[in-house]
Amino acid sequence: MPPRARLHTAARPPVRSLADDIRGRTDEELSRLVLGRPDLARPAPADLTSLAARASTRASVQRCIETLDRAHLQVLEAVVVAPDRAGPPEVAGLLGTDRDVSPLLDRLWELALVWHGPDGLQVVRTVPEVLGPYPGGLGPSTREITGVPGPGPEELRSLVDSAPEAATSILERLTWGPPVGVLSPQGPGAAGARWLLAHGLLAPVPPAPHPMRVPRFDSSTPAPGEGPGVRVVLPREVGLVLRGGGVHRETRLDPPDQQRREVGYAAADAAAGGQVSDLLALVEEVANRWGPEPPRVLRTGGLAVRDLRHLAVALDLETDRAAWLVEVMFCAGLVADDGEIVPVWAPTRSFDEWLGQDAGTRWARVATAWFASTRAAHLVGARPAATPTPANALGPDVHWPPIRAIRAEVLGELARLDPGEASTTASVVERLQWRRPLRNAALLEVAATAALHEAEWLGATGRGALSSAGRALASGADAPALSRLMSGHLPSPVDHVLIQADLTAIAPGPLEGSLAALMRLSAEVESRGGATVHRFTQSSVRRALDIGWTADELVDSLRRSSRTGLPQPVEYLVRDVARRHGQTRIGGATAYIRSDDEAVLESMVADRALAALQLRRIATSVLISPADPLVLIELLRDSGYAPVQERPDGTVVVSATRQRRAAARRPAAPPTVTPVDATFTASLVHGLRAAEESADFRRSQEDPDRPRLEPTDPTVTLAALRDAAADRHGVWIGHADMDGRTERILFYPDRVESGRAYGTVKGEAHERGFSIHRITGVAQA
């Protein structure tokens, strides 16, 4: 589509309605309207009249206004409160600026929120409903309150200057809104309020159907029988005078300046690569822990707080980062509910496929899943309004669709900086609040801060600046492109460690597959970072021996993997654990324990912690127990012994760890709806033009006094009836009675509410009501 041309709002010819305005637009202008408000194309309208009716519905107008930034919103509020025949100069005056606001008005016209009537700029009828009863904090005009115009600005200024002190204090409280209050008839501020009412600076209003919280003008309690007080409102003209002619306390037509901090392009990519390396290692660690010992799925769904805390401690992470880690794994399809009778959270079969891919491809899958996800990990531990308990990780309460748009906007703000530049959280949040001023500011700040933290954990940013892959992610690049961009910044896998005499081993980078498996089996991770520190312990060495390694095999493997040789303390630890490993044998007659060391058996019998096993000696080297052999092994290991299980022939049972796998989650079906893009919009506009030309031809053949009524969309019917009620003119309607007979009626609607239109029919004096669903067509009278 060619670049947008200036529309010169003030120079466009006036029309009598929004429908006429839309009919008079060019194909390019109609395309821009549909692209700016894609909900108008779903489903495709029948003609331009239907498009105009849909553009004026409350739901569509609200959706459009929620996308406006503060500049366009303030301009729209100025148009709403502007007097008749308002144009760009008058709107600029209400905003208190000497800037040309025509480009902002052009955009509002382009979105069909304003149109050009004979009396100047007009807003779509539902815009004031969406903005609320007091746009910009100003009350209704004097004409709307009393039916007659009020005094001019000079006279009002003179009245305000001459107001007594009690009246002035009331005006000061109402100046910047809300413009309504409650007057206590006998309170200390009553005299000032009566003066304001007498001079037209305040006006009484009937109680609102949905009362809002309004200030009282005094702190006194109404006397018995006095009543709750009189509700009064500050007229719009008076409010503008008190505000010095401006609508807003502060006009902000430009986004706040973004604070910048130089990080360096290469430094950002290097830091991001390190974060990605840690992320991939953490994902593997979660799967390795949850494979043999998967946590249970809560009855209400999700992961128990205890299990999440245990995982965070095991990974040496903060709880919020551990929650984000399992959430992003779930979104990427790497863990899932296995669907068993007793369900657990287990790695999926696709995790094994993911594990066999290169690091860049693995990261791309995780990154795209995070960017497109509607799950907000920062809500874990929060207490949703509708539930009495905090939200659990992997549970349903973490689903929050707005987070997806917030992530995209956060990365978009960082993408506006030069490569290698970072900003501050406060600056990003301030700019997001300017771009979406109707959002809840507190929720937006929390969500945006969480998105920045998650982007750093993910590797989309490095030291606060977008990485090259993160910039591509923000622009919507596909997974192969992300993989190529990230692969060049990931540290290369290393095939060695540095084993120290203090029983630690330093991995100077990510370990290649077999070595990573060896270290994960025989040592515990003590700290992570650019260099991971592993520590050898008795339990970690015994873990390797339990699956069938011998002391010589483990020592030889560690010696080959270490660039510093194998220090004696590590070899002594391995051989000492191996010497005691299997010294005690457990079998399953009921279960028996045999050992050549009688002292060991005597200590077991005397150990009070093992009393529940009911150990009994049947020979100098044999004990028996009614407990299961596996239970014996577990309890004896907990008490510091190192038993192994044996078969009836005396050979050692190598206990292979069972890895649970959940069925891979079926990926969501790709959307079948055609996106509202330039190609789709051009085709839609072409069809609307053809339908409009056909309707024009039919209208030219009709009797102007009795136009033919064709079936219309209910949205068109409602819009036509509301317009007729507001403009006080009649419409022809087709109405189907209970027997299915249709009659033509010249109807003058007064109001449309609750699915019915009320008004009078030509030739009748009493009011009638017609159900909207029985109206078959509408035409202008």
Secondary structure, DSSP 8 states (H G I E B T S, - for coil): --------GGGS---SSHHHHHHTS-HHHHHHHHHH-GGGGSS--SSHHHHHHHHTSHHHHHHHHTT--HHHHHHHHHHHHS-TT--HHHHHHHHT--S--HHHHHHHHHTTSEEEETTEEEE-TTHHHHH-SSGGG----HHHHHSS----HHHHHHHHHT--HHHHHHHHHHTTS--EEEE-TTSTTHHHHHHHHHTTSSEE----SS-----BSS-----TTS-S-EEEE--HHHHHHHTTT-SSSS---S------EE--HHHHHHHHHHHHHHHHHHHHHHHHHHTTS--BB-TTSSB-HHHHHHHHHHHT--HHHHHHHHHHHHHTTSEEE---SS-BEEEBHHHHHHHTS-HHHHHHHHHHHHHH--B-GGGTT---TT-SS---TTSGGGB-THHHHHHHHHHHHHHTS-TTEE--HHHHHHHHHHH-TTS-HHHHHHHHHHHHHHHHHHTSEETTEE-HHHHHHHTT--HHHHHHHHHTTS---BS-BEE-TTSEEEESS-B-HHHHHHHHHH-EEEE-SSSEEEE--HHHHHHHHHTT--HHHHHHHHHHHBTT---HHHHHHHHHHHHHTTSEEEETTTTEEEES-HHHHHHHHH-GGGGGG--EEEETTEEE-SS-HHHHHHHHHHTT--EEEB-TTS-B---------B----------S----HHHHHHHHHHHHHHHHHHHHHHHTSBTTB-------HHHHHHHHHHHHHHT--EEEEEE-TTS-EEEEEEEEEEEETTEEEEEETT--S-EEEEGGGEEEEEE-
